[in-house]
């Protein structure tokens, strides 16, 4: 495999003379299988050889000794770069750029190694309350998205207890109240705080049921009052939508992908996770249909495939999507190639909204979803039809858009209002 990336025989001999040559070649094979560009090989292999020499000079005798040498190697390289520069400054990302390839190689070749980057998250309270998440799945039958919500809120609660030095056996109304107060003052929406309080109540009832707590403290959790229909959806105008779409550079693979994603969000009002979950099998090109299975409301929807959306997806599939056996439509543009997640879809929308200069609270995929719904409201579709179109679980989810009758409000503002008053 080395011969595919290095032309000079001396370079290949240099690599194979390293005492970790087997590990380096294994890593090169892995990168090739995951569609890394040749420039990555050319940059990383010399770095790994240098790391091997450093480790051997500092008493490493086996691959198992390599993790202990990473910090020293990175520190030495950063210091050397600082000395070579007249101003003594180095890029703040240099240490990360040095550490990343080394840790990635060790992850590939050394069983059980975990790098210093984002680690796989353990479930909160996995040791103190090991059966809670199984209870949510097996007894309460919660969906994966709901399980993730529980994980999110309990992560915060576990971190809070660790910070104040408390254990689940020591919970009290005062401690719970202090946690809720802190969350309420963290700039979160009231609905988010209420959701977290609901999660906490379920958790406390489970603790009491399992005998971890002597009494049920769920009633001690008071949540903030949040009024239905008290806010306005964060939609944008169609002129702003056009500005966002126009700003996408569709000459690049990433731009082709992002353009198709943005169209799906704003034309069909899909959720970010629904876009991320789309597969090649969901597109019926012959009958011009787009299927959206497993929606939040528990049903599936089939839409007519809009010509602009179909053309954008086809352009991406032909000229932008990486070659991969994975059936998901939207993939990462850079190696390792894998499907985009819901967070990446939302980040894509937020990035292009910001690039277009569109100011909106919490820009993301839901901004374009709200815009789709608002456009249907302005076109005088009934709330029932709109809710069915965008997959709302309850009519109450659609009611809030009745507050924003933009055209009617404009008529009142321009006229004398007599018809309204009459």
Secondary structure as UniProt FT lines:
FT   HELIX           2..4
FT   HELIX           9..16
FT   TURN            19..20
FT   HELIX           21..33
FT   TURN            34..35
FT   HELIX           38..57
FT   TURN            58..59
FT   HELIX           63..69
FT   HELIX           70..84
FT   TURN            86..87
FT   TURN            92..93
FT   HELIX           94..109
FT   TURN            111..112
FT   TURN            124..131
FT   HELIX           132..138
FT   HELIX           144..164
FT   HELIX           168..170
FT   HELIX           173..184
FT   TURN            185..187
FT   HELIX           190..209
FT   TURN            210..211
FT   HELIX           218..220
FT   TURN            228..229
FT   HELIX           238..246
FT   TURN            250..251
FT   HELIX           253..268
FT   HELIX           272..277
FT   HELIX           280..282
FT   STRAND          283..284
FT   TURN            285..288
FT   STRAND          289..292
FT   TURN            296..297
FT   STRAND          301..304
FT   HELIX           307..319
FT   HELIX           342..355
FT   TURN            356..357
FT   TURN            361..362
FT   HELIX           365..378
FT   TURN            379..380
FT   HELIX           383..390
FT   HELIX           396..399
FT   HELIX           400..403
FT   HELIX           406..414
FT   HELIX           418..421
//
